[in-house]
Amino acid sequence: MKVRIAAKGRVVIPASFREALGWKEGDEVQLTADEHGLRISTLENRIAEAQEYVRSFVPKGRSLSSELIEERRKEARRE
């Protein structure tokens, strides 16, 4: 879908896009620019992407948080 850049660099995100993404007036979004263009996303989406990326390196059934908690408990017992 084409949109125009208006005065002061404003761009209107079409309602159909906002509805599909669950974005509402007042929601905060993050802008990221790279050599391919501009990306608009919510902080929640960025966090979910980061979690998915990390998960791709962790075998199924392994819980890094459980391992971290166990390590901390062992350290506490040693102190």
C-alpha positions in Angstrom: 0.0 0.0 0.0 1.3 3.4 -0.9 1.1 6.4 1.5 2.5 9.9 1.2 4.8 11.7 3.5 3.0 14.7 4.8 4.1 17.9 6.4 6.7 17.5 9.1 7.5 14.0 7.9 4.1 12.5 9.1 2.9 9.2 7.7 -0.5 7.8 8.4 -0.5 4.0 9.0 -3.7 2.8 7.4 -6.5 1.5 9.7 -6.4 -2.0 8.2 -2.7 -2.3 9.1 -3.3 -0.9 12.6 -6.2 -3.3 13.2 -4.2 -6.3 11.9 -1.4 -5.5 14.3 -3.6 -4.7 17.2 -2.2 -1.1 17.4 -4.4 1.6 19.0 -4.2 5.3 19.3 -1.7 6.2 22.0 0.4 3.0 21.6 4.1 3.5 21.6 6.1 2.2 18.7 9.8 2.0 17.9 11.4 3.1 14.7 14.5 1.5 13.3 16.2 2.6 10.1 18.6 0.5 8.1 19.9 0.2 4.5 16.5 -1.4 3.4 14.2 1.2 4.9 12.2 2.0 8.0 10.7 -0.5 10.4 8.0 0.2 12.9 7.3 -2.2 15.7 6.2 -2.2 19.3 8.5 -2.9 22.2 6.5 -6.1 23.0 7.1 -7.3 19.4 10.9 -6.6 19.7 11.1 -8.5 23.0 9.2 -11.4 21.5 11.6 -11.5 18.5 14.6 -11.4 20.8 13.2 -14.2 22.9 12.6 -16.3 19.7 16.1 -15.6 18.5 17.7 -16.8 21.8 15.3 -19.8 21.9 16.7 -20.9 18.5 20.0 -21.7 20.3 18.5 -23.5 23.3 17.6 -27.2 22.9 14.0 -28.2 23.5 13.3 -29.1 27.1 16.2 -27.0 28.5 15.4 -24.1 30.7 18.1 -21.5 31.0 16.2 -19.7 33.8 16.0 -22.9 35.8 19.7 -23.5 35.3 20.5 -19.9 36.4 18.4 -20.2 39.5 20.1 -23.5 40.4 23.6 -21.9 39.9 22.6 -19.1 42.2 21.4 -21.5 44.8 24.7 -23.4 44.7 26.6 -20.2 45.0 24.5 -19.1 48.0 25.1 -22.4 49.7 28.8 -22.0 49.3 28.8 -18.6 50.9 
